[in-house]
Amino acid sequence: MDEYSTNFCKLKRCQKIYNRVSLTYVITCVLYIFAATYLMLLSVSGDSLFLFFDGLVFKGAILYCGYMGAYKRDNRYAAAAPIIASLNTGIGAIFTNNGNYLEMFLGGGIHVDLIVTDLTIILMALTIYANKMYKWLEEQPGFPHFNERYDEQKKQSETGYVSRFDMRNDLLAKSENNDSPADGSASAKKGEMDSI
């Protein structure tokens, strides 16, 4: 019983990590995409093409990889998110002299791409930790419910074990369908079933 409850708590912890990682990716990247799109529409910057790639393409790819790492429990997706974020930061540093356009719009003191890159590294570590724990839990008895009653019912259904209550109901159903009230065999069978 103690092992089941411990594993159930670990499974809940994994689910909590997956939910928080996914939510963090969605909030961060969607806000960034919205801000970049807003700047493109306002034509605040002279280079809307860079904003398109920086905001929509790169942040969209980070969102996809990070979310799929948590959703599909795949470490390759989780590791791809910080790689894309680092590539985005490097390209942004090469092609913009004064920094990222979003940083210039916010006042220049905030390095948004570096924050996103650091955040994706932390989220990758959390996702890989949760994936490792989840894969271990999949091999434990009772997965995914970690409930003794559910495990016993599953074993009973696999072995074909039928309880006395089910046998009695089956005998009653057969006797009602097969016997006629004219002969006395029905009452004899009913007496048999009552003794079960």
C-alpha positions in Angstrom: 0.0 0.0 0.0 2.8 2.4 0.9 4.5 1.8 -2.5 1.3 2.5 -4.3 0.8 5.8 -2.5 4.4 6.9 -3.0 4.2 6.1 -6.7 0.9 7.9 -7.0 2.4 11.0 -5.4 5.4 10.8 -7.9 2.9 10.6 -10.8 1.0 13.6 -9.5 4.3 15.5 -9.3 5.2 14.6 -12.9 1.8 15.8 -14.0 2.2 19.1 -12.1 5.7 19.6 -13.8 4.2 18.9 -17.2 1.3 21.3 -16.7 3.6 24.1 -15.4 6.2 23.7 -18.1 3.5 23.7 -20.8 1.8 26.8 -19.3 5.2 28.6 -19.0 6.0 27.9 -22.7 2.6 29.0 -23.8 2.6 32.3 -21.8 6.1 33.3 -22.6 6.1 32.5 -26.3 2.6 33.7 -27.1 3.3 37.0 -25.4 6.5 37.4 -27.4 4.7 36.5 -30.6 1.9 38.9 -29.8 4.4 41.7 -29.1 6.5 41.1 -32.2 3.3 41.0 -34.4 2.1 44.2 -32.8 5.4 45.9 -33.6 5.3 44.6 -37.2 1.8 46.0 -37.6 2.7 49.4 -36.1 5.9 49.4 -38.3 7.8 50.7 -35.3 11.0 49.0 -36.6 12.5 49.3 -40.0 13.0 45.5 -40.3 9.7 43.8 -40.2 11.2 40.6 -41.7 13.5 40.2 -38.8 10.6 40.7 -36.4 8.7 38.0 -38.3 11.4 35.5 -38.0 12.3 36.5 -34.4 8.8 36.6 -33.1 6.8 34.1 -35.2 9.2 31.6 -36.6 11.7 31.2 -33.7 9.4 31.6 -30.8 6.8 29.5 -32.5 9.4 26.7 -32.9 10.4 27.1 -29.3 6.8 26.9 -28.2 6.2 23.8 -30.3 9.3 21.9 -29.2 8.9 22.8 -25.5 5.2 21.9 -25.4 5.7 18.6 -27.3 8.6 17.7 -24.9 6.1 17.8 -22.1 3.1 16.5 -24.0 4.8 13.6 -25.7 7.3 13.1 -22.9 10.1 13.1 -25.4 13.5 14.5 -24.3 14.5 15.3 -27.9 11.8 17.9 -28.2 12.7 19.3 -24.7 16.4 19.6 -25.7 15.5 21.2 -29.0 13.8 24.2 -27.4 16.9 25.7 -25.8 19.0 25.0 -28.9 16.5 27.0 -31.0 16.4 29.8 -28.4 20.3 30.0 -28.4 20.3 30.1 -32.2 17.7 32.8 -32.0 19.8 34.8 -29.6 22.9 34.4 -31.7 21.2 35.4 -34.9 19.6 38.4 -33.2 23.0 39.5 -31.9 24.6 39.2 -35.4 21.9 40.9 -37.4 20.9 43.7 -35.0 23.4 46.3 -34.1 21.5 47.9 -31.2 19.9 44.8 -29.9 16.6 43.1 -30.3 13.8 45.3 -31.6 11.5 44.3 -28.8 14.3 45.2 -26.3 14.6 48.7 -27.9 10.8 49.1 -27.7 10.8 48.1 -24.0 13.6 50.5 -23.2 16.8 48.6 -23.9 17.5 47.5 -20.3 15.8 44.1 -20.7 17.5 41.3 -22.7 14.4 39.4 -23.7 16.2 36.7 -25.8 18.6 35.9 -23.0 15.7 35.6 -20.6 13.9 33.3 -23.0 17.0 31.2 -23.5 17.7 30.8 -19.8 14.1 30.0 -19.2 14.1 27.3 -21.8 17.2 25.7 -20.3 15.4 25.5 -16.9 12.2 24.1 -18.5 14.3 21.6 -20.4 15.9 20.3 -17.1 12.5 20.0 -15.5 11.0 18.2 -18.4 13.8 15.7 -18.6 13.6 15.1 -14.9 9.8 14.5 -15.2 10.2 12.3 -18.2 12.8 10.1 -16.5 10.5 9.7 -13.4 7.5 9.0 -15.6 9.3 6.3 -17.6 10.3 4.7 -14.3 6.7 4.8 -13.0 5.5 3.1 -16.2 7.4 0.0 -15.2 6.0 -0.1 -11.7 3.0 -2.4 -10.8 -0.3 -0.6 -10.6 0.6 2.1 -13.2 -1.2 4.5 -14.0 -3.8 4.3 -11.2 -1.6 3.0 -8.3 -4.7 1.7 -6.6 -4.8 -1.8 -5.0 -8.5 -2.4 -5.7 -8.1 -1.4 -9.3 -5.0 -3.7 -9.6 -6.9 -6.6 -8.0 -9.9 -6.2 -10.3 -7.5 -6.1 -13.3 -5.8 -9.3 -12.2 -9.2 -10.9 -11.7 -10.4 -10.0 -15.1 -7.2 -11.3 -16.6 -7.3 -14.6 -14.8 -11.0 -15.1 -15.4 -11.9 -15.3 -11.7 -15.6 -14.8 -11.1 -17.0 -13.9 -7.7 -19.7 -15.9 -6.0 -22.1 -13.0 -6.5 -21.6 -13.1 -10.2 -22.1 -16.9 -10.3 -25.4 -16.6 -8.4 -26.7 -13.9 -10.8 -25.8 -16.1 -13.8 -27.5 -19.1 -12.3 -30.6 -17.1 -11.6 -30.7 -15.7 -15.1 -30.3 -19.2 -16.6 -33.0 -20.7 -14.4 -35.5 -18.0 -15.2 -34.9 -18.4 -19.0 -34.8 -22.2 -19.2 -37.3 -23.5 -16.6 -41.0 -23.4 -16.8 -43.1 -22.9 -13.7 -45.1 -26.1 -14.4 -42.4 -28.5 -13.4 -40.8 -28.5 -10.0 -37.2 -28.2 -11.2 -37.4 -24.4 -11.0 -38.0 -24.5 -7.3 -35.3 -27.1 -6.7 -32.8 -25.0 -8.7 -33.8 -21.9 -6.7 -33.1 -23.7 -3.5 -29.7 -24.6 -4.9 -29.0 -21.0 -5.7 -30.1 -19.8 -2.3 -27.5 -22.2 -0.7 -24.8 -20.5 -2.8 
